[in-house]
């Protein structure tokens, strides 16, 4: 026998069950095998944005008892259960799960996407034990952030209203049921950016977004104003200067704030050129080594001096509070070190043309660099 809010006959391939809920306990009695799910029993379709609060139980003499908080048995390997949650208990059977009783895949091939179960009730399912379902305590599942997580890009759930008018005991409800909209503010950050808050922020409709500061995590990189989509969602981003931005506003819809990979700063360009120089140029660590005829080398002193300047500049990069003057000083020091290092190179096969072009592209005033280089040059020596 098969039992669910939607029976297996209707759960055909290439269909989607979306925006449904069940609050009643479901009990199945059978003399043979049985399938029982809070939303669907044997299912070939995708199931999206649904929830169940009822207990699921099968009473049968046969060992083949499949029960799940949302689906008892997901039959199609291409089908998925997405953005759903279960509060009900699924009594142990031969196959049972907080979300899917059988056919849920595995942690590495998961057919359950962004689904949750209540701690202490739905946390004993096989799908939970296999890492396919996230278990949360009651307080977390009644919070605005949980509603934002369930959205997963679509405003399908609302926050339940408080007090006597509550629809679902404080747990999220489907948007068509009522409740209060919760808007998700998702910060999409490039490889060289960090945020002082979580990447997903929930804002209850009508409330202002607490100011969020986003900053470049390294003086090598500079952030630009992000793309905000949709642009009219009530969220704005202000440039505070010196690698920091403030995101604020009163959202009118869920919104994505996307910082692309940060561009390289002047200090970053200088450091990249220095890294290349240090990595590509061979060093002899003692005079008198056997060297092939016609080849030359750079002394260990020169290499070490460049490395120390690079390390000092890296410390400036790591310090988010470094002043513009400190960053400028580090930039010029690195550029001067590169020029000095380059002039000490006596290796015929090194492509100094490409290196010089990289240095010039990162330099606004080569004359200034050359002057600094003359001062630093006394720390370098070339050997043959």
N, C-alpha and C positions, 0 to 999 in steps of 0.2 A: 504494500500500500504506500501511497505518496500523499503527504499532507503539508500544506503551506498556504499562506495567504494567496499565492499564485501557484496553481498545480503545475506539474511537469508538462502537461499537454500544451500549455501556452508558452512555455519557456523554450521557444525554438531558436535555432541558430540565426545569427545576423540581426537579432532584435536587442533592444535595451530596455531594462526595467529601471525606471528612474523616478525619484521623488516619492517613495512609498514608505509607510511605517506600519508597525503592528504593536499593539499594547496588550493583547490578550495572551494568556497561557495557552499553549498548544500541546495536547496529549494525543498520542497515536496508539491505537490498540490493534494488534495484528497477530495472526497465527503464523505468518511467514515473515519475509524480510520487510523492512519499513524504512521510509525516508521522510524526515520531518524537518522543516526549516521555518524560521520566523517570517521570511519574505517569500521564498520559493523552495520547492523540494528538489526534484531532479531538474537541473537547469542547464540549458545550452546557451543562454544569453548573458550579456554583460549586465551587471547590477550596479547602479550608481546612486549615490546620495540617498541612501535608505537607512532606517534604524529600526531596532526591535527592543522592546522592554519586557516582553513576556518570557516566561520560562518554557523551555522546550523539553519534552519527555516522551520516550517511546516505551510502550509496554508490550513486549512480544516474546514468544518462545524461541524464535529464530535468533541466531547470533548476528545476522546482518542487519544491524540497526544503525542508520546514518542520521545524525542530527547536527544542525548548525544554527547559530544565532541568526544568520541571514540566509544561507543556502545550505541544504542538507548535502547535496552532491553536485559539484560543478563538472558537468560531463564533457564539455568542449575544452580542449587544451588551449584554445585561443581566446576563451572567455575570461573575463576578469570581474572581481568585485572591488569597487572603487569608492572611496570616500564614504564609508559606512561605519556605524557603531552599534554595539550590542550591550544591553544592560542585563539581559536575562541569563538564567542559569541553563546550561545544557548538560543534563544528567548523562553520566557515562554510558556509552553504548559501544558497539564494535568500532565505530568511527564517529568521533564527535569533535566539534570545534566551536570556539567562541564566535567565529564568523562563518567558516565553511566546515562541514563535517568531513567530507572527503573530496579529493580532487583539488586541493589548495596548492599543490606544488611543493616547493621547498624554499628555504631562505635565498638560495641562489637562482631559483626559477619560480619566483613568487607570483601567483595569480591573484594575490590579495594586495591591493594598492591603497595605502593611506587609510587603514581601517583600525578600529580601536575597540577595546573591551573594558568593562568595569572591573577594577581590582576587587578580589574577594568573591566575585560571582562568576565572571566569564573568563577567569585567568587560568583555567585548568584544561583548556582545549588542546588538542594535538597541534593545531595550527599555531597556537601561542608557544607551545614548547619547541616548535621548529623555527621560531623566530620570524613568523610571518605576520603577527598581529602585535600591536602596541597596547600594553595594559596600563591604565591610568587610574589614579584614585578619584573619588567622587568630586573633590574640590576642583581638580584640574579639568574634569569633564563638564563642570558647570561654569567655567571661566570663559571670558570673551576670547582669549587666545585659542581655546579649543575650537570655537566656532570658526575662527580664521583658518585654522589648520584644516578643518573639514571642507572649507571652500575649495582649497587647492586650485585656485584660478577661476572658480565660478561661485557667485553669491547664491548658493542653494540653501544654506541654513541660516537661521536667525537665533539670537539669544532669547531664551524663554523670559516671559514677563515675571516680575517678582510677586510674592504674596499670594492672596487667594485667587487671583486671576491666572496663576501659572497654568500652562498648557501641559507641560511634561515634567513637572516636579523640579524645574530648574535646569534640566538638561536641554541641549539644543533641539530646536524644532525646525521643520521644513519651512522655507520662506512663505509658501502658500498657506501655511497654518496660521501665520501671524507672528507675534513676537517682535523683537527689536533688531533691526539690521546691525551687523557688525562688519566693519570694513577692514580688509587686510591691507597693510602697507608693507610691501615686500621690497627689501633692499637687495638688489642684485649688484654685487661688488666685483670689481676686477681683481686680478691676481695681486695687485700692489695697493690694495685699499683695505682698511679695517673700519668697523663701526663700533661705537661705544655701547650699542644695544644689540639685541638679537636681530637676525636678518628678517624675521617676520614679526610684525607689530599689529596688535588688534586695537581698533578704535570703535567704540560704540557710537552708533548714529547720533549726531548732534553734539558730540563731545570733541574737544580740540585734541589734536595729537601732541603729546608731550615732545618738546623739542629733542631731536636726535642729532647728535654730532657725528659726522663722518669725516675721517681724516686719512690722508695718505700715510702708509705705515713706514715710509722710508724717504729720505730727502733725495734719493735718486729719482723719484717719480713725482709728477704733479698731476693732481686730479683736475678735470674740467667739469663744468656744470653737467649734471646727468640728464638723461632722457626720462621724462615722466609720462607714463601712459596709463590711462588716458590723460591727456594734458589738462582737461577741465574737471579733474576729480577733486579739486579743492586742496591739493598739496603743493607746496612751493619749496624750492631749495635756494638758499642764499649763500653766496661765497663769502666766507669770513676772512679770506686771505690766509697765507702761510699754511696751505695744505688742509684747511678745515672748512666744513660746510655744515649748515644747519637746515634740517628738514622739519617743516612745521605746517600747520593748517588744520582745517576741519574737513576731513574727507567726506565726499558725497557718493563715493563708490570705492571698491577695492582698486588699488593702484600699485603699479610697479615702478620703483625708482632705480634706474639702472646706470651705474657708473661703469663705463668701459675701462679697459686696461689703461692705466695712467701713462701719460707720455713721459719720456725721459727728461729730467731737469738738466740744467747746465752742469751741476755737480755730478749728476748721474752719467752724463755723456763723458765727462772727464775721467770718471772712475772706470767706465767701460773701456775707454782707450788705454788706461793704465793697466787694467786687467789683461787686455790683449797683449800689451808690450811685455808684461811680466811673464805671461804664459808662453809666448812665442820665441823669446830670445834666450838661447842657451847661455849658461853661466859656467865659468871655470872657477872652482873653489880654491885653487892654489896655483901659484906660478910654478913653471917648470914641468907642467903636465905634458904628456906627449900629445901634440896637436898636428893634425894633418897639414901638409904643406899648403899654404895659401889661405888657411882659415885663421880667423881671429876670434876673440871672445871678450865678454864683459866681466869685469871683476866682481867678486862676491860683495865688495863694499858698495858698488853701484846698485846691485840688485837689492841688497838689504836696505839701502837708503830709500829706494823707491817703495819697497814693501812697507816700511814704517810709515811713510806718508800716506799710502793707500789705507793702512789700518787706522790711522788717525782720522782720515776723512770718513771711513766707515762708521766710526763712533759718532761723528756729527750726523750721519744719516740716521743712526739708531735713536738719536735724541730728538723727539717730537717738539721739544721746547727750544731747539737750537734757533738762534736769531738769524735773520737774513745776513748780517755782517759775518757771523761765524760760518755760515754756508758759503758765502762769497770768498772768505779767506781760505777755506778748505779747497774750494774750486781752483783758485789761483795756485795754491801750493801743489796740487796734483798736476795741473797743466805745466807748471814750471819744472816739476820733477820729470815729467815725460820728455820735455825738450832736452833737459840735461842728460837724461838717460839715453835718449836717441843720439845725441852728439857723441856719446862715449862708445857707441856701437862700432865695432870694427869687424863685422862679419859680412862677407861679400854677398852671401846668398839670401840675406834677410830682405823682405820686401818693405823697405823703409818708405817707399812712395805711398803705399796704401796707409801705413801708419801715420805718416805726416798729414795725409788728407783727413784722417779721422780727428787728428789733433786740431787742425785748422777749422774744421766744421764745428768744433766745440769751443772755439776761442773767438772772442770779440776783439781782442786787442793783442795781436801776436807780438807787437813791440814790448808791451808790458810783460808778457810771458818771458820773452828773451832776456829782459833785464833781470827778472827774478831768477832766471836760469843761470845767469852769470854769477849771481851771489851764491847759488846752491852748488854750482859746478865744482867748487873746491872740494866737495865731499865725494866726488866721483873720480875714478881713474880708469884708463883703458890700458890694457896690457897686451903685448904681442908675444 
